[in-house]
């Protein structure tokens, strides 16, 4: 069992396995590259699914820094689960350094990383809140000779070992195309975007806009709810008061989509499609209940596992990688397949 240690600003979960076996760990499933988008962004991502995975020969210590505590969002939980399983399989120590706040707090994340630079870590995986404001603290860590892999939100730094990002633009395109198809290419939609400084929020927003722009669809309004359910609910309540006719609300993550669904349900409005991203457990249940209608699975467990393996290969063998690595495994979940995902989660 992982052991929990409480610190003033963040939660630490540690799992350490001695390098006592040299059998090959089970391979992770290779990322899937959607043909429709692969040629638009030609990035070599073959290193994300090597033919052989290695176990550490030294007791490497790796920190995983996420954006915030759970707060109903399963994304950091699933990242942590993947990292801890990788620690078990690859015989390293992984500490989950999660800020114990539900909101996104850039100064807190900066202080956390600055503290980690003073501790005996060999490497770090970080999910930045902000693509610009985290640069100095992350580069300070790197300049100590400690490699860093960035997950999810890109960081505007050339010093990271690699930046492993989900194809957020394509996720936005897929969600918007699904909505356009359901609406027959005509309708009125609203968009909830994430934290405006985050590149992942920008990419998902641009994916929505690029796809919707190919149809006779009117975008009534677009606002940031900072990834948060409560803010999304408040914004949606205001929209419901303003607009008599709404066909769909596209949200950049599931928490905002759930907030929109809450507002729609309380207002007694019907026939409004709601989409999200993340495949959170509550979102899957909401799709089953037809409170939400679509979400996008981005496989955070597999991404975290890949990041840990890449760090081990660099620490052990000095392997290097492209500056940008795109995780292209995108799965669309709607009412037609949500039950199979729920069964898989229950059995997993």
N, C-alpha and C positions, 0 to 999 in steps of 0.2 A: 504493500500500500504506500502511496506517496505520503510524505509527512508534511504537515502545514506548519509554517513559522510566521508569526505575525510581526510586522514592522510598522512603524508609525504611519508611513504614507502608502504602503503597498503590501500586497499579499505575495508570499513566496511559497511555491510548491516545488519540492525537490525530489527527484528520483535518480538514484545513482546505482549503476550495475558495474561490477568488476568485469574486466575483460578476461573471462575465464574460458570462453569457448571460441572456436574459430570457424564454426559452421556458417554457411552463407545464410544471411537473413532472407526472409521472404521478400520478393521484389514488390514494389508498389506498382499499381496499375499505371501504364503509360498515359500521359495526357492526350486527349483527343483534340485534333486540330480541325475545326470546322472549315471545310474547303472554301466556303463562301467568303471567308475573311482572311485565310492564311496568306494569300498572295498580297493582300493590302499591307500587311505588316510582316515582312520577311525577317523573322528573328530566329536564329538557330536555338532550339530548345531541347535538342537531343540529350544534353547533359542532365536534364531533369529526370530521365528514365534510363540510367546506365544499365548495361547488361549484367553487371555484378555490383552489389552493394558491399561495402567494407565495414568491418567492425573496428572500433578504435583500439589501438595498442597502448594508449596512454590515457590517464584519467582526465580527459578534457572537461572543462566546465563552461557551459554555454548558458547565457541568459536569453529568455524570450520576453520581450517587452511589448505589451499590447496597448490599446488606446485607453481602455477604461475597464472597470469591473463589469460583472455580468449584466446587471440591471435589466434582466429579461432578454438580453441579446445573447444568443447562443454562439455567435461567431468567435469571441475570445475563448469560450469554453471549448469549442471544437478545435481551435488552434492548439490550445494547451493539451488536449487529449492526444492529438497527433504527435506533438513534440514529446510528450511523456512516453508514448508507445515507441517512438524512435529511440529515446534514451534507453529503454529496455532492450530493444532489438540490436542497437549499435554500440551498447556498452559505454555510454558517456553519462555525464550528469547534466540535467537540464533544470534550470530554475525558472519558474513562471513569475515574472515581476509585473504583476497587474496593479495599476493604480486603483485603490479601493474607493473609487467614486463612480457614479453612474454617468455623470456629465463628462464631456471631453475637456480636459484641463491641460492646455499646452505647457504652462509654466511647471506644473506638477510632473509632466512627462520629461521635461528638460532636466529638472532636479533629480529625477530618478536615474536618468542616463548618466548624469554627472557623478552621482554616487556610485554607480556601477563601475565607472572608470577608475575609481579608487579601490575597488575590490578585486579579488583574485579570479577574474573571469578571463577565459582564453578567447572568447568570441561572443557575438551577440546577434540575435535575430530581432528586428524591431518593426513594429507596425506604426508608422508615424501618424500623429494627428494632423500635422501641417507639413506640407511639402517644402516649405522654406524655413520656418522658425526652428525646426529640429536640426538643421544642417550643422550648426556650430558644435552642439553637444555630441552629435554622432561622429563628426570628424575628429573631435578631441579624443574620443574612444579609439578610433582607428589609428591615430597618430601614435598611440602607445604600442602599436604593433599587433593590435587585436582586430581581426577581420569582422566585418558586419555584412549581413544579408538583410535587405529590406523586403518586407512583404506587403502586399495589398496596395497601400498608398505610396506612389513614387516619391523619392526624396531628391531634391535638386543638388546632388553631390556626385562628383566623379570619382570619389575615393572608395565607395562601397565595393565589396567583392562581386556582388551582382544584385540586381533588384528584380525580385520575382513577383510579377504582377499578374493578377487575373485580367483577362481581356474585358475590361469594364465597358469599353465602347461597344463591343459586340454584344455584351449582355443587354445594354440599352437598346440596341438595334433589334435584338430578338424579341424583347418585351414589347416594343412599340409596333413591330410587324405583327405580332400576335393580336394586339389590340386593334390595329387597322383591319386585319382580316375579320375579326369578330364584328367590327362595325361596318363592314362592307366598303371600307375606304372612305367613309364620310362620318363626321361626328364632331363633338366638342369635348376637349380633354383638358385636364389640369395636370401640372407636374410638381411634385415635391422633390427637391434636390437636397443632397447632404451638405456637409460643411463646405462652404464655398471655397475655402483655401485648399481643400484636399483634391489632388489630381484625380483620384478615383471618382469623386463626386462630379467633377468636371467632365470626365470621360463618359460616365453613364448618362449625364444630361445631354451631352453632344450626340450620343447614340440615339437617345429618344428623338432629339430634334432632327437628326439626319434622316431617320426612318419615317417619321411623321410628315416631314416635308415633301415626301414623294406621294402623298395622298391629299385628298380634299378634306383635311382635318384642321379644325380651328383650335389653337391653343389659347384658352381663355385667360390663363394666368400661370405663373411659375414662381414658386417661393422656396426658400431654404427653411427646412425644419431641423437642420443640424443633426440629422440622423435620429432624432428623438421622437418617441411616440406622443408624449404630451403636447409638444409643439405642433406636431402634424395634426393632432386632433383639433387643436385650437384654430389652426389655419383652415382646416377643412370645414369647421363649423362656420367660419366667416364666409367661405366660398359657397356653402349651401344656402346661406342667407342672400348672397349676391346673385347667384346664377340659378335661374329656374330650370334650365336644361343642362345637364352634365351627363356625358356618356361614359367617361373613364377618368380615373386618377392613376397616373404612373408615379410610383415612388422609387427613390434610389436605394432603399433597403426595406427589409420587412418590418422593422419597428415603425417607420413612418407609414407604411402601408396599413399596419394594424391600427395606428392612430386614426388614419382616414376611415377605416372600416368602423371603428368605434363611433366616430361622429356621424357617419351615414346611418348606422343602426339606430342611434339615439334620435336622429331627426326623422326616422321613419321613411327615408328615401329608398327607392328601389331602382333596380336596373342600372346601377353604376358599376362598371368594371374597376377592380382595384388590383394593381400588380406591385410586386416587390422584388427584392433580391436578397438572397442569403439562405433560403430554405430552412429558416428557424422552425423548431417543432411547433410553436404556436401558429406560425403561418401555414404549415401543412394542415393543421387541424382547421384553420380558418378556411382554407381552400375546400376541404372536405365538407364543411358546413356552408359553403358558398358565400361567406363573408368577404373572402378574398378570392381571386380567380387565377393568379399565376405568381410563381416565384422562380428565381434562378438559383440553381445549386452551383457553388463555386469551390466545393471540396476543400475546406480549410484544413482538415486533418491531413490530407495528402500533400498539400502545399507545405505545411509545417514539417512533415516527415522529409520531404525533398530538401528543404532548407537545412535541416540538421545533417543530412547525409552529405550535402555539398560542403558544409563547414568541416566535417570530418575529413573529407577527401582533400580539402585545402590544407588543413592542419597537419595531416599525416603525409601527404604527397605533394604539397604545394600546387595542386591543380588550380587553374584559373578558368574563368567563365566569361561569357559576353557581359557587357555592362548591363544589359537588359534581357531578362528572361520572361517570356510570356507563357503563362499557364492557360492553355486554350481549352481545357476540358469544361465545356458549358452544357448544362443539362436544364431543359425547360420543364417545369413541373406545373401541371394544371389539373383540372378535375379528372381528366382521362387517365392519369397515371399516379395520382397522389397516394392512392391506397397502397400501391406497391412500395413507395418510398417509406410510408409509415410502417409497413410490415418489416421492411429491411432495417429500419432504425430500432424497432422493438426486438428483432432477432439479433441485432448487433450488440 
